[in-house]
Amino acid sequence: MPTYVYECSKCQRVFEKDQRITEDPIKNCDCGAEGTVKRLIQPIAVMFKGSGFHINDYSSKPETTTPPAETKTTPEPAPAATPAPASPAAAPAE
């Protein structure tokens, strides 16, 4: 028999109830409020482990587990401020 989770919108109480699939959902809370109970949708725990499942066998490209090699770049010290050597004066062409 499945277990359903309900919540009362008046007293905010969340509770579980074992019911047959063919039974109607509960509408009244134990706090006395009528028509304030709603059934909550619960996620199911399904895990697809191992081979034989489409999601595992035919997934997109596998991600690499090793990170790319990091290159350490150390900034080279700036050259000292020295005047540039004077260029020889261009001699007139003869």
N, C-alpha and C positions, 0 to 999 in steps of 0.2 A: 504494500500500500504506500503510495507516495506521501511525502511530507510537504505541506505547503506553508509558506510564510505569509502572515497577515500583519497589517498595521492599522491601528485605529487613528483616524485623523483628529479625534477629539482629545483623547488622553495620551496620544503619541506612543502607545504601548505596541511593541513588536512581539509577536508570538507565533509558534508553530502549531500546526494541526495536522494529524494524520487523517487523510480522507481517501475514499475511493475515487477513481477517476470519474465515475459516473455521477458523483454527488455534486450538488450545486455549491458554489463558494459561500463562505460565511458572510453575513451582512451585518450582524449585530455583535457588539463588543460586550465583555463581562462588566464594563464600567456602567452599563445601562444605556449607552448611546446606540440608537438604532440607525442602520444604514450608513454608518461612518467607517466601516471596515473595508479595506481593499487588499487584494492579493498582490504580493510583491513578486517580481520576476527575479529569480536567483540564477547566477551563472553556474554552469555545470563544469566540473573538473575533468576534462578530457585531455590526455597527453598522448601525442603521437611520437613514440620513441622507437628507434630501430628502423630497420629497412622494411620495405613492403608498404609504406604509406607514400602517397603521391607527394605530400608536402616535404618529405625527407629525401625521396629519391630523385625528384625532378624540380628541385628548387632552383632559383636563379643562381648566378655565379656565386660560389662560396666565398665568403669574405676571408681574407688572410688573417691568421691569428697573430702573426708576428708583426709588430709595428715596423715601419720603414726605418732604416738606419738614420740616426740623427747625426748631422754634421755640425760639429762645433766650429763656429766661426768666431774667431777672436779678432776684434778690430785692431788693425795695425796702427801703431802710433803715428800721428801726423808728423811729417818731416819738419825739422826746425825751420823757422823763418829765416832763410839766408837769401841774400840777393842773388838773382840769376846772373850767371856769367855774361859779361858784355859780349855781344856778337860782333865779329869783325865787320867793319864798314864795308859795304859792297863797293868793290873797285869798279870804276867805269869801264865798260867793255870797249876794247879798241878795235 
